[in-house]
Amino acid sequence: MAIAARMQRIQPFHVMALLARARELEAAGRSIIHMEIGEPDFVTPQPVIDAGHAALQAGLTHYTPATGLPELRRRIARHYRDRYAVEVDPLRIVVTPGASSALQLVLAALVDPGSRVLLTDPGYPCNRNFVYLLNAEPVGMPVGADTAWQPSVAQVQAHWNEDTSVLLLASPSNPTGTLLDPGCMHGYLDVVRAGGGTLVIDEIYHGLTYGAAAPTALSVSDEICVINSFSKYFGMTGWRLGWLVAPPALVPELDKLAQNLFLAAPTLSQHAALQAFEAPATGILEQRCAYFRQRRDYLLPALRELGFGIPVPPDGAFYLYADCSRFTRDSFAFSHRLLEEAGVAITPGIDFGSYRAGEHVRFAYTTSLENLREGVRRLRDFLL
Ligand SMILES: Cc1ncc(COP(=O)(O)O)c(C=O)c1O
């Protein structure tokens, strides 16, 4: 069998091997504190589950239009009005199987083979693989704590050239939890516009921000493509549902691609998601957001006290990207030792890029405060 050459460029996540080993250790009776998992530990709010059941009972089991249920597109548009005071035409919203499919749709519609896509390093690992699938070139812009792990406008300008088609950024970011500076948004847009490209902003962690203002990029311009999802704030990872807001001219292209690639997002999930915007689900979700904030407020100083460097307090998501150079320059080996010897699972920096990856690890606070305290206790015993 001849496997396509592009497959050689697509890497699995290193953390998966770590997770598999963690499960093995657990099966053998060891207790493991999981701080590597990138999804909320809470189950989907009950009113949303009930709405999914009701949809199933009502026999709503057929395809929806490729761009999504019209009611859901309208409800998402209202969410932009209610939460951000931004008017979005529901016809600009394309409902997708997760943000993952939204990212693939938008990149497939905008990126030619050989074209360059600017990303951050560190950044969400799947993005570069989506670009490889298109036989295009991901270009990681190294970012550090000095710029809150987001690129400066000058850096984007310096990386942009005539072969570049897309600047893709996330706010809050995975793995760093930091937001884009709203002051930079016009600058990014100017660079991208001058180069005839497109700015894509992944807002999947919106809703999970802890005090800092997080305006949507749509408040800056309708030209920006914005991605979001029901996975993180709404706690619906397994329902596979996300969305994309695109400029009107792009929507027919996305519609065409959606028809071909996945026909439609899951119907039951779309009906269930309508309830995610309504009380009592909204009350449950806000309570969970408060729990995530409590966890961050505990874990951030606790890790700093142990000697991890986290110079910029993250504003959102559920991650802390920590400099571990006081202990190691090989965060991959360090993560493995931590698992084997201390029973704590974390993600090595190498999963998010190559820039200073050996000196960084990601802690996810997607587990209870009690587990986090136990994790910190184990880390202290291991490190000090
Ligand atoms: C930054 C970012 N974008 C997109 C995704 C994909 O999420 P989903 O397809 O579940 O909506 C993730 C998942 O971890 C992520 O961290």
PDBQT file of the ligand as one rigid body, heavy atoms in Angstrom, charges set to zero:
ROOT
HETATM    1  C1  LIG A 401      -7.584  26.283  19.879  1.00  0.00    +0.000 C 
HETATM    2  C2  LIG A 401      -8.481  25.145  19.505  1.00  0.00    +0.000 A 
HETATM    3  N1  LIG A 401      -9.184  25.218  18.360  1.00  0.00    +0.000 NA
HETATM    4  C3  LIG A 401      -9.981  24.203  17.978  1.00  0.00    +0.000 A 
HETATM    5  C4  LIG A 401     -10.133  23.066  18.734  1.00  0.00    +0.000 A 
HETATM    6  C5  LIG A 401     -11.050  21.967  18.241  1.00  0.00    +0.000 C 
HETATM    7  O1  LIG A 401     -12.193  21.823  19.045  1.00  0.00    +0.000 OA
HETATM    8  P1  LIG A 401     -13.550  21.143  18.593  1.00  0.00    +0.000 P 
HETATM    9  O2  LIG A 401     -13.380  20.525  17.275  1.00  0.00    +0.000 OA
HETATM   10  O3  LIG A 401     -13.872  20.154  19.687  1.00  0.00    +0.000 OA
HETATM   11  O4  LIG A 401     -14.590  22.247  18.565  1.00  0.00    +0.000 OA
HETATM   12  C6  LIG A 401      -9.438  22.960  19.958  1.00  0.00    +0.000 A 
HETATM   13  C7  LIG A 401      -9.553  21.740  20.805  1.00  0.00    +0.000 C 
HETATM   14  O5  LIG A 401      -8.843  21.531  21.766  1.00  0.00    +0.000 OA
HETATM   15  C8  LIG A 401      -8.581  24.026  20.352  1.00  0.00    +0.000 A 
HETATM   16  O6  LIG A 401      -7.873  23.986  21.499  1.00  0.00    +0.000 OA
ENDROOT
TORSDOF 0
